[in-house]
Amino acid sequence: MEKGLIALSAAIAIAVSGLATAWAQSKIGSAGAGAIAEKPEVSGTIIILMAIPETMVILGFVIAVMIILGT
């Protein structure tokens, strides 16, 4: 039972961070497409802004590894 709860908590850590990243990138992507349509010179900034939310998934993965290896 304990190993099942550990696996479930690690899965929740990955799932929640993945869903949060997807939501953030959808908002940034739609706003970024509009910004690039009006001012093409901001494309570099938009690419950087699209990459920033990926840190949430990386941190979720690190937390999941810490949960699994902490036993």
Secondary structure, 3 states (H helix, E strand, C coil): CHHHHHHHHHHHHHHHHHHHHHHHHHHHHHHHHHHHHHCHHHHHHHHHHHHCCHHHHHHHHHHHHHHHHCC
